Amino acid sequence: MKLGKLSPSMLSNLLGQIHINDPRVLLGPGIGEDAALIDFGSKVLVAKTDPITFATDLIGWYAVQVNANDIACSGATPRWFLASVLLPDSISEDKIEAIFSQLTEACEELEVSLIGGHTEITQDLKQPIIVGCMLGETEKGKTISTSGAQIGDSIVATKGIAIEGTTLLAQQYYTQLIGKGVSVSTLESAKTLLRSPGISVVKDARIACSKVPINSLHDPTEGGLATGLREIALAAAVGMKIDVDAIPVLPECTTICEALSLDPLGLLASGCLIATLPKQSTSELISALEHEGIEARTIGEITKADSGIVMYNSEGSNPLPDYDRDEFARYLETQSK
C-alpha cells in the first residue's frame, strides 16, 4: 500500500459497514467529515482523533494543533485533549521530556486541558508517533459540517498553501534543496511558516463563525488544497468552479515545489482554512479576517454536482487534480528507495 490516506473508494466501503443506532450521535463518520458530533443536552460534544506520523521535532505541538483545527472547523471550541504517545526504544529521556513540554505548552496556548492519554516504548518503531484525541463543545444549532456547502456559495481560503508541507520539506531536505539551487533565505523563511502565518486555523474559524453565516468549514491536510476541496464536494454532493489564479500559493512553496517537481495543490496544507458561505457575506468575512491579520481571498464557487469539480483561468478549464496520496508522502517514498 502507498503511504498516506486510504483512497476515497476504499474508505467509503469501510465506513459503509458502520451502523450507528445511538440517537445521540448527530454526525458520525463520513468522507470529508473530520469530527463526530454528540448530543449532550444543551451542548454538542465534538470529538476528533488524528495522528502525527511524519518525523518532526515539534511532534507534540503538531498533535495539539491539527486536532484542535478540526474541532474549530465544526464550529466548536477545543476544550480537552488526550494523547497516546508511542516511542522508539532508541529515544532519550531529554527528547521524551521535550515532547511532553510541547504537548503542555500547545494546550496552554489554546486554553485546552490535557486530561490524559497513554505512553509506551514500542517495539520496531523508528520515530515517535502521537495519536491525539481532542474534545470540544458548542451550543446546539451552531455546529458546522463539511457537507453543509450549498450551491451558489463562495469558496474562501485563508493564509495560503502549503504551509505545513513547505516547512517539512525545508526542514527535512534542506541540504538537498540547496543543491537544487534554492536559496538559504527561502529555506529559512519556509522553516518559519509553521508559526507565522501558522498551521492553526482555530482563530480563522472562530472569526468566521462569529461574523457571518457559514455553511461549511474544512481544514485541508493530507492531499493538500485539492483534496480538501474534493472532500467538501463529495460530502455535500456538489460541484465546484475554482479560479486557479486566485489560489494563494506561498512563494516559498512555489520555489521548493518547482525544485522537487511537486504540485503545491497536492501538498500538506494545514494552516489554510476553506470556508463556503453565501456570496453576499463574502466581503464581510474577508474584511473581518484581514482586520485580525489573516489574509483571505475568494478562490471559487459551489456549483451543481453534474458540473464536476473544475479549475479555470484565462486559458480555459480542466478537472481538479485528484491525488492518490500527498505530494510530501510521494516524495518521501522516492527518497527511501
N, C-alpha and C positions, 0 to 999 in steps of 0.2 A: 504493500500500500504506500501511496505517496504521503509525504509529510503535509500536515495541515488539516483543515476541516474535512469531514465526510462530505461527499457530494450531496447536493440537494435531493437527488432522487433516492439515494440510499437512506438519507436521514428521514425523508418523508415516509418511506416504507417502515422504518423503525418506529417513528412516532405514531404511525397509524395503528400500531399494536397496543398502544396505551389507551386504556379506558378508565376514565375518572368518574366515579359515582358520587363523590362528595360535593354537595351543592354549594359548599363554602368556597370551592375553588372557582374563582371568577375567570381566570385565564391560566391555562395550562401550557404544555409545550407545543411549539409550532414553529415552522420555518420563519425566521426573522424576528420571532418574539424572544427576547433575551432575559425576561424575568417573569416570574409567576405572581399572580395576584390572588390573595386570600381574604375572604370576608372576615373582619374582626370587629363586628358590631358597628360602631360609628366610624371606625377606621378601616382602611385596607392595608394589610401587610403585604409588602413586596419582597420577594425572595430571589436571590441571584447567586449563581456559582460560576467561577471562571478560574482556570489555572494559569500559571506563568511557567512555561516550559522552555522558552528560549534562554540561553545563557545571558545573564546581566548582573552587574554589580549592585543594581538597585532593585533586586527581585522583591524584597519586602514592600518597598514603596510602590512598585508597579502593581502588586497584587491588590492593594487597597484601592488604588486609582481606577483600575479597569472594572472592578466590581462596583464601585460607587457610581461610575458613569452610567451603567445600565439601570441602576435604581433611579437615578435622576431622569433618565430617558422615559421612565414610566410615570413621570410627574410626581415622584415621591422624594422624600428626604432620606439620605442614608443615615442609619442610626447605629446598627450593631454589626460587628464583623467577627467571623471565626476563620481560623487559618489552619490547614493541615500542612505541616512543613516536613518534607521528605528530604533527607540529607545524605550525601555520599559518605562512605567511611573515611575518605581522604580529607574531609573538611576540618579546619582548625576551630578551636573554641572562639578565637577572635572573630572569625567570619560568621559563626553562629550568633554571637552577640551583636554583630553589625546588622544581620538580617532582622533580629528581634527589635533592635533600635529603629530600623526603618519602618517596621510594622507599627510600632507605638507612635512614632513621630507623624507618620502619614495619617493615622487615625485622629491624632490630636488636631492636625491641620484642618480636617474636615468635620471636627466635632463628632466623631464616631467613637463608640465604645468597643474596645477589643474584649470580647466576652468569653473567648475560649478557643479551642481547637485541638490540635494533636501534633506532636513532634516525634520523629524517629530517624535513626540511621538506617538507611535502606540498602539492601544488597544490590550490587551491579548497577548502581546509579552513577552516572558520570558527572552530574551537576545538580545543584539544588532544584527542587520543584515545589512550588506552593500552590495549593488548591484553596482558593478563598471562597467564603460564603458571606455575602452581605445581605442584611435585612434592613428594610426601610419602611416608612409608613406615610400615608397621606389620607386626606378625608375622602369619604365616599363621593363619587361623582367627579373627582378630579384626576383620576388615573388616565394615562395615555398609553395606547398600544401602537405597535408598528402597523398593524392592519387598519388603523384609523384614517390613513391617507384617502383623500377624496378627489374625484375627477374635477379638474379646474384649479386645484391647489397650486400655489407656487412652491418651488423647492429651494430652500435657502441652506447654504453651507457656511459654517463658521471657520475662522482661523486660516485653514489651508491644508494641503496634503503634501507629503505624507509624513507627518511629524514623527511618529514612532519608528517607522521603517527607516527613515533617513538617518535618525540618530543611531539606531542599531547598526546600520551599515557603516557609518562613520566610525563608530567605536570598535567594531569587530574587524573591519577591513581597512584600517587607517593606512598602513604601510602599502598595501596593495593599491589603494586609491591614489596615493602619492605617486606611485609608479605609473599610474594611468593618466597622470597629468592634472589631477585635482589639486587645487592649491591648499596650503596649510590653513589659510584664513577661512576657506569654505568649509573645511572639515571641522575646524574649531567652532565655527558658527553652528554647524549641523549638530554638534555634540551638546549644544546648549538648548536646543529646541524642546527637549523634554520638560524643561522648566519654564521656558518663555519662547513661544506662547503657551506651551504646556500641553500635557495629554489629558488633563482633567476637563470634562465638559459639564461638571456639576453646576458651575456658575452660569454657563451658557444656557443650560436647561432651566435653571431657576428663573433667570431673566425672561426667557421666552414664555414660560408658563404664567408668569405674573403680569405680563404686559399685553398679550394678545391671545385670541383663541387659537390654540394649536391642535391640529388633527393628528399629527404623528411626529415622533422624535425617534432618531436612530443614531447609534454610535458605531460608525464603520470601523472594523478592526481587521481581522484576517481577510485577505482578498481585496482590501482597500476600498476606496470610494465606490468603484464599480460594483463590487459585491454587495456593499451596503445598500446602494440604490436598488439593485436587483432583489434583495431581500424585502425591501419595502414593497416593491411591485408584486412579488409573489404573495406576501402576506395580505395585501389589500386587494389583490386581483385587479390590478390596474396596469396601464402602460405609462411610459414616461418619454418626454422630449427634453434632451439635455443639451445645453449650449456649451460645446467643448471649450470655446474661447473664454467662457465665464468661470470655468473651474479654477479656483485659486491654488495653483501648483507653486509651492515654495521654491525659490531659486536654488537653494541647496539641494533640494530633492531633484530638480531638473538636471543639475550638473552631475550628481552622483549616479542617477539612473542612466544617464547617457553614457557615462564611463563604464558601467557594468552591463549595459544593454538590457535594462529593466524598464518596465512600464509603470510610471507613477500611479496610474489609475488602479493598479492591482497590488499596491504596496501597503503594508500595515498602516492604518490611517487613524489610530486613536488620537484624539485631540480635536478632530473635526466633528461637529455636530450637524446632522442633517435634520432639518425641520420642514414639515409640509403644513401649509396654512392657507386660509382664504387670501386671494390676491390683494384684496383691499386692505389687508392688515400687514402686508409685506414691508412697506416703507417704515411703518411704526416699529416693527420688530428690528429691522436693521439699524434704525436710529437708536433704539434702546440699547442694543448690544454695543454699538460703536461708542455710545456715551460712557459705557463701562470699560472701554479699551479693547473690545473684542471685535475684530474685523468680521464682516459678514457680507455675503452677496447672493443674489438670486442666480441659480445655475440652470433652472428649467421649470417644467410644469408637469403635473399629473394629467395623463390622458386616459382614454378608454383602453381596456386591455387588448382589444384587437388591433390597436395601433402599434403594439410592440414597445420595446424599450430602445429608443434610438438616440444617437448623438448627431448633432448637426453643427456646421459652420458655413462660411461663405462658399465653400467648395462643394457642399452637398451634405448628405446624411448617410450614416451607417449604423448597424446594430451595435448596441453597447457591448464591449468585450466581455466574454464570460471566462473567468479564470477558474481552473480546476484546483488551484492552490495559490497561496500568497506568493508574490514575487520574492519576498525575503526567504521563504521556505524553499522555493525553487533554486535560488542562488546558493543557499546553504547546502543543499544536496549536491550541487555541482562541485562545491569545494571540498566535500567529504570523500569524493571518489578518488 
